[in-house]
Amino acid sequence: MNSVDELKKQLHKAAALRDPVDRISRIAWVIAQALQTVGQDPILVGGAAVEFYTKGGYSTCDIDMIAPGGPELAQVMAQLGLQQIGKDYIDKQYNIYIEFPSSELGPNEKFTQLKIDGGSFRIISIEDLIVDRLCSFKFWKSAVDGVNALLLAEMVDHNEVRLRERAKEEHVLDAWEVILQVREEVIRKKL
């Protein structure tokens, strides 16, 4: 197990990485290692998960993670040198912005375990991430999230049956069908 001081050094080292996917995965790994010392195992979600899965095809400035939270989380983040501002934890010097928007995944959502350097961190499943983007596309009228849903589906192997089941549960199967129609139109017309 790494000490908090060692993890803080690794966090700063990760923040200096030029490749955005390496940067995100290393920062997520450090945060996971640190929070595991207090019994929390965060899950990478949101735009950072999109960036990870698309290998930088989408870019974001912040890192969203799901964790139980509470004083233990706040204490670990402070030990890592991150200042709490609302639900965000920020290190302006190293350009690190981490948000904990929720304490747990939804009841039917899943995650994948990723291993790095003898440790690991969790990331939301590709199917649930696509469905999350479809929800933003349909309910928030976010066109970029519709594009991200398609980008994720095109670039990453996924379970289409599970994706459709989850989309139906979240009332976005119609949005997925629209995205697929647009994709087919683009391919047929070679736009």
C-alpha positions in Angstrom: 0.0 0.0 0.0 1.3 3.4 -0.9 1.5 6.2 1.7 -0.5 9.3 1.2 2.7 11.3 0.7 3.8 8.9 -2.0 0.3 9.0 -3.6 0.4 12.8 -3.5 3.7 12.7 -5.5 2.2 10.2 -7.9 -0.9 12.5 -8.3 1.4 15.4 -9.3 3.3 13.2 -11.6 0.1 12.0 -13.2 -1.1 15.5 -13.7 2.0 16.4 -15.7 1.4 13.6 -18.2 0.8 15.0 -21.7 -1.4 12.2 -23.1 -4.9 13.0 -21.8 -6.0 9.3 -21.5 -2.8 8.4 -19.5 -3.4 11.5 -17.4 -7.0 10.6 -16.6 -6.3 7.0 -15.9 -3.3 7.7 -13.7 -5.2 10.4 -11.7 -8.2 8.1 -11.3 -5.8 5.3 -10.2 -4.2 7.5 -7.6 -7.5 8.7 -6.2 -8.7 5.1 -6.1 -5.6 4.0 -4.2 -6.0 6.8 -1.7 -9.7 6.3 -1.1 -9.2 2.5 -0.8 -7.2 3.3 2.4 -10.5 4.5 4.0 -12.7 1.7 2.5 -14.0 3.6 -0.5 -13.6 2.4 -4.0 -14.6 5.1 -6.5 -15.9 4.7 -10.0 -14.8 6.8 -12.9 -17.9 8.2 -14.8 -18.9 11.1 -17.0 -16.8 12.8 -19.6 -13.5 11.4 -18.2 -14.9 7.9 -18.8 -15.9 8.9 -22.3 -12.4 10.3 -22.9 -10.8 7.1 -21.5 -13.0 4.7 -23.6 -12.6 6.8 -26.8 -8.8 7.1 -26.3 -9.1 10.9 -26.3 -11.7 11.1 -29.1 -13.6 13.3 -26.6 -11.9 15.7 -24.2 -12.9 17.0 -20.8 -11.3 19.2 -18.2 -12.7 17.5 -15.1 -12.8 14.0 -13.7 -16.1 12.7 -12.3 -16.0 9.9 -9.8 -18.7 8.2 -7.8 -17.8 7.5 -4.2 -19.7 7.3 -0.8 -18.2 10.6 0.2 -18.3 11.9 3.8 -15.6 13.1 6.0 -13.2 10.3 5.1 -13.3 11.3 1.4 -12.8 14.9 2.3 -9.8 14.1 4.6 -8.1 11.9 2.0 -8.6 14.6 -0.7 -7.1 17.2 1.6 -4.1 15.0 2.3 -3.6 14.8 -1.4 -3.5 18.6 -1.6 -6.9 19.1 -3.2 -9.0 22.0 -2.0 -12.8 21.3 -1.6 -15.0 23.8 -3.3 -18.6 22.5 -3.0 -18.6 19.0 -4.3 -15.4 19.6 -6.3 -11.8 19.0 -5.3 -9.3 21.2 -7.0 -5.6 21.7 -7.3 -5.2 24.8 -9.5 -1.4 24.5 -9.6 -1.6 21.0 -11.2 -4.9 21.6 -13.1 -6.8 18.9 -11.4 -10.6 19.1 -11.1 -12.4 16.2 -9.5 -16.1 16.1 -8.8 -18.0 13.4 -6.9 -21.6 13.9 -8.3 -23.1 10.9 -6.6 -22.4 8.3 -3.9 -23.2 5.2 -5.9 -24.1 3.9 -9.4 -27.8 3.3 -10.2 -29.3 -0.1 -9.2 -28.8 -1.6 -12.7 -25.5 0.0 -13.6 -22.3 -1.9 -13.6 -18.6 -1.1 -13.7 -15.4 -2.6 -15.0 -12.2 -3.1 -13.0 -9.0 -1.7 -14.6 -5.6 -2.7 -13.4 -2.6 -0.4 -13.3 0.8 -1.0 -11.6 -0.5 -3.6 -9.2 -3.5 -1.5 -8.2 -6.8 -0.9 -9.8 -9.6 1.5 -10.3 -13.2 1.1 -11.5 -14.9 2.6 -14.5 -18.6 2.6 -15.4 -19.4 -0.1 -18.0 -19.5 1.0 -21.6 -23.2 0.2 -22.0 -24.1 2.3 -19.0 -22.0 5.1 -20.2 -23.6 5.1 -23.6 -27.1 5.1 -21.9 -26.0 8.0 -19.7 -25.0 9.9 -22.9 -28.3 9.0 -24.5 -30.2 10.4 -21.5 -28.4 13.7 -21.8 -29.1 13.6 -25.6 -32.8 13.0 -25.2 -33.7 14.8 -22.0 -31.2 17.7 -22.0 -31.1 18.1 -25.8 -27.4 17.7 -25.7 -26.4 17.0 -29.3 -22.7 16.4 -28.3 -23.8 13.6 -26.0 -25.7 12.0 -28.9 -22.5 12.1 -30.9 -20.6 10.8 -27.9 -23.0 7.8 -27.6 -22.3 7.0 -31.2 -18.6 7.5 -30.8 -18.5 5.2 -27.8 -20.5 2.5 -29.6 -18.3 2.7 -32.7 -15.0 2.7 -30.9 -15.5 0.2 -28.0 -16.8 -3.3 -28.0 -20.0 -3.5 -26.1 -22.9 -5.8 -25.4 -25.7 -4.6 -27.7 -28.4 -6.7 -25.9 -27.5 -5.2 -22.5 -27.2 -1.7 -24.1 -30.7 -2.0 -25.5 -32.1 -3.4 -22.2 -30.5 -0.5 -20.3 -31.7 2.0 -22.8 -35.3 0.6 -22.5 -35.1 0.8 -18.7 -34.0 4.5 -18.9 -36.6 5.3 -21.6 -34.0 6.2 -24.2 -34.2 3.3 -26.6 -35.9 5.7 -29.1 -32.9 8.0 -28.8 -30.6 5.1 -29.6 -32.7 4.2 -32.6 -32.4 7.8 -33.9 -28.6 7.7 -33.4 -28.4 4.5 -35.3 -30.6 5.9 -38.1 -28.3 8.9 -38.5 -25.3 6.6 -38.5 -26.8 4.5 -41.3 -27.7 7.6 -43.3 -24.2 8.9 -43.0 -22.7 5.6 -44.1 -25.1 5.1 -47.0 -24.7 8.6 -48.3 -20.9 8.6 -47.5 -21.2 12.0 -45.9 
